[in-house]
Amino acid sequence: MIPDLIGYSAAALTTAAFVPQALKSWTSRDLSGISLGMYSLFTLGVALWLVYGLFLESWPVILANGVTLVLAGTVLGLKVSHMRRE
């Protein structure tokens, strides 16, 4: 019970911390300060954490990384789209 509570708390905090960046990128469409290399590696890492969580059947890991993967993937997609337009 306590480990799950810690896991869900950590998941909520780390995912919530990422939301402002995703919202700012989406609304402003200014991705000049976003590193393509960093976001590519980050998004891949989050995807691997999600797969790891699925293998472990760990819901805190699955939920946090599932949501973060959507957010990071959105920012990465916006960055790639922005670079293609330039």
N, C-alpha and C positions, 0 to 999 in steps of 0.2 A: 504493500500500500504506500509506504513512504517513498520507496524508489520511484514508483509511478508518479507520485505527486511532484517529486523533484524533476523527473523527466518531462512531464507536461508543463511545469513552470519554466524550465529551460527552453523548451520548444516554443512556448508562447513569447517569451522575451526575445529570443534570437530572431524569430520570424517577424515579430512586431518591429524590431529594430531595422529591418530591411524595408518595411513598407514606405517610409518617407522617401527613400531614394527612388523606389519604383514609381511612386506617385509624381515626384518632381520630374523625373525623366519623361513620364507619360504626358503630363500637362504642359511642360515647357518645351518639349522636343529638343532641348539643348543637351546634347550628349558629348560635347567637346571635352569635358573633363572625365569621361568614362574611358577606361583602358580596355580595348578589345581583347588583348591577351589575358588580362586579369579576369574579366568577366567570362571569357571562354573557359578558363581553368576553374573558376569558381562554380560555374554552372555545371561543368562536368563533375566536379567534386560533390556537389549537392545531389546530382543524379546517382552517383555511386553510393552516397550515404543513404539515399532512398532505397536502392537495391539491397544494401546491407540491412536496413531496417526490415525490409520485406522477408529476407532470409531468417532474421531473428524473430519475426512476428512481433516487433516492438512498436506499438502504436504511437508512442511519443516521437520516435525517430521517423516513422512513416509520415505522420501528419505534418510535422515541422518541415521535413525536407520536401514533401509533396507541395506544400504551399510555397515554400521558398523557391522551389524549382520553377513554378509558374511565374513568380515575380522576377527571378533572375533571368529566366528565359525571355520574358517580355522586354526587360532592359537590354539584353543581348540582341534580341531581334530588332529593337529600335536603333541600336548602335549600328548594326550591319546595314539596315535600311538607310540610315543617315549617311553612312560612308559611301554607299552606292550612288546617292544623289549628288554627292560632291564631285 
